[in-house]
Amino acid sequence: MPIEATAETDRTAGITPVAPWRVKSLTVLPGHRLAVTFQDGTQGIADLSSVLTAPECGIFSALKNTALFAQARLELGVVTWPNGADLDPAWMYDELTKFKTWSVPI
């Protein structure tokens, strides 16, 4: 079952990021993918499955663990994980506005 995080469940409750490239909602999908919606309504799928085959990917190595990957959450419009990994929302926005599905290079 997909896991969803929205601004209402964001750990930074009471603060609403308004930049168009900030993530408004997040759903964890099977296969190490994330469905995201940005503040301006732009939507897309970020495919992080490359982390599974990357020999060394720094802090993202821990995300090979499906249970940890599923703990993705939003903090001030940024996708983060409990181990400190995060994704630059401006970079995600740029890539997803071009392609709608983006395979994250590791």
Stockholm file with secondary structure:
# STOCKHOLM 1.0

chainA/1-106         MPIEATAETDRTAGITPVAPWRVKSLTVLPGHRLAVTFQDGTQGIADLSSVLTAPECGIFSALKNTALFAQARLELGVVTWPNGADLDPAWMYDELTKFKTWSVPI
#=GR chainA/1-106 SS CCEEEEGGGCTTTTCCCCSTTSEEEEEEETTTEEEEEETTSCEEEEECGGGGTCSCCGGGGGGGSHHHHTTCEEETTEEECTTSCEECHHHHHHHHHHHSEEECCC
#=GC SS_cons         CCEEEEGGGCTTTTCCCCSTTSEEEEEEETTTEEEEEETTSCEEEEECGGGGTCSCCGGGGGGGSHHHHTTCEEETTEEECTTSCEECHHHHHHHHHHHSEEECCC
//
